[in-house]
Amino acid sequence: MNFLAHLYLSQNNTNIMIGNFIADHIRGNNYEGFSEEIKQGIFLHREIDTFTDAHPIVRKSKRRLHERYKHYDGVIIDIFYDYFLAKNWANYSAIPLSIYANAIYNYFNEISSSLPIKSQNFIKYMTEYNILYNYQFKDGIQKVLNGVNHRTKGKSQMNLAIEDLTLLEKELEEDFTTFFLDLINFSNKKLKEILAL
């Protein structure tokens, strides 16, 4: 899953949210300087990623893209699933996405200096381009795909994946909707277990 989903699955617990947000920028067990709850957020993020990668519906989604994008299929599906979450946000949250996104930007900008450099850089990018809100639009997804393609020096050709999103939107959205219910249940249970340790 991508950033919006990880934030959502943190259940508005700010320390869990921090850990969940920075986890991709933390290597191995290089998290000793953080509080216990932030560490738990990192662990939750990793549990979510493991569950997602092994889920048969996610694997089915990846197969839809694999021939064209090979090992980049998972990165693209993560982005597409955030698109479906943002597009259908009202089904999952009573807080409008614009309000939720602005609250996230404000909070993370306040604490940015205490986070890893990669996280700080992403917060600037996320805020400037209103990424969380713009995930619901294909133009927003295109910008994200262009950015990742640029980071792969064009090897991934992920900039083309918007075509696949348009062609396969119905099938992929059905995949996401079914999978995300499983993920919410898994994440809620796992978060309870982690917080009880």
N, C-alpha and C positions, 0 to 999 in steps of 0.2 A: 504494500500500500504506500501511497505517497503522503505528503505533508498534511493535507487537510484531514484525511482519514485518521492519521496518527493523533492529531490534535483532538479530533472529535472523540476518539476512543479513550482519551484521558479523563473523561467525565468531569471536566472543569476543576480538577485537582491541580492547582498551579505547579506544584513541584513535580508531580507525575508528568504533567504537560511539558515541563522543561526537559526532563530526562528523555521523554518520548521524542521531543523535537531535536535534541542534540545528538541522539544515539548514532546516527549515520556518520557523525564527525568524531566519534570516540572509537579508538582502536583497541580491541581486546579488552583487558581489564584496566585500561588507563582512565579510570573514573574515581580514583581514591580521594581526590580533592573535593568531591561533591557530597552533599547531605545524603542521608539514608533514603529519603523519599525520591530525590532526583535519581539516585542509583536504581531505585525500584522502577522508575519511569524508563530508564535505559533497558532494564531487564524486560519490561512489558513490551517495549518496541521490538526487541529481538524475538520474543515469543510470538508476537503478531506476525512478524516476517516469516518465521518458521512455519506457522500454521498456514499462512497465505500461500507460500511456495509449494506446500504439500497438498493443497486442497484440489480435488479433482475438477471442480468448476473453473478454478484459475488456470489449471493445466489445459483445460479445453479452450479457454480464451487465448492462451499463448499459442496453442496449435493453429488457431485461425490466422496468426501472423508469422508463424515460425519460418515458413518457406522464404518469405521476403526479407525478414530481419534477423534470422538466426538467434544468437544468444542475447540480442537486444529486445526480444519479444517481451520479456518480463518487465523491463523498464517502461516500455510503451503501455503495457496493460496497467501498471501502477498509475500512470498518468491518466489513462482513459477512465479508470475506476474513480479517481478523484473528480474527473469531469462529471461522471454520473452521480456522484455524491453531491456535488455542488448544484447540478441541474435539478436534483430532486430533494434539495436540502430541507424544504418544508415538511417532507415526510419523516424526517429524522430529528428535527429540532424546532422548538417553538420560537427560538431567537432568529430573526432574519439574518441571512448570511452577511449582508453588508454590515450590520451591527456587530456580529460575531467576529468578522474579519478585522474590523477596526479595533475592537477590544484586544485581539491577539497582537496586532501591530504595536499598539500603545504599550502593552505589557512587556513585550519582548524588547522593544526599544529602550524601555526603562532599565532592564536588567542586562542588556546586551554586553556590557563591558566585563561581566563575570562569566561569559560563555566562551567556548572555543572560537578561535579566529574564523574558521570556516562557517560556523553558525552566525557570527556577527556579520560576515559578508552576505550570507543568505538573507538575514533579517533586512538588511538595507535593500537588497534586490526585491525581496518579497513585498516590502512596504512601498517602494517606489513604483512598482508595476501592479500593485494591488492583486497579487497572484491568487490568493485564496478566493477572493470574490470572482476574479476573472476566469477561474477554472470552469465556470458554468457555460462559458461561451467558446465556440470553436476558434475564434480569433485568439482567445487567451491560451487555448491548448496549442495552437500553432506556434505562438511565441515560445512556449515552454519546449516544444519539440525542436524548434530551431536552435534554442540555446543548448540543449543536450547534444544535438547533432554537431554543433560548433565545437563542443568540448571533445567530441570523438574525432575531430578533424574531418568530418564528412563520411567517415567509415560506416556509421550506423544507418545513414540515409533516413533517420527518424523524421526529418522534415517532411517526408512524403507520407507519413503515417496518417495524416489528417484525411487522406483519400480513403484509407481503410476504415477509419472511424465513420465516415459518411456512408460507405458501402455496407458496413456490418453493424451499424448503430443499434438496430433492433435486437440482434442476437447478443451483442456484447452487453447491452443494458439488461437483458434478461439474465445473463450470467451474473452480472454485478448484483442485481437485486436479490437473487437467491443466495449468492455467496455472502453478501454483507450481513444478512440476518444471522448466518452461522458465525461470522466473525464477531458481531456484537455480543452474541451469547458467550462465545469463547473468551473474548476480551474481558467482559464483565466478571466471569468466573475466575479468570487468571489474575485480574487486578485484586479481587478479594483475597485470593491465596497469597499473593505477593505482599499485600499490606498486613496480612496476619502473621507473617514471618517474624 
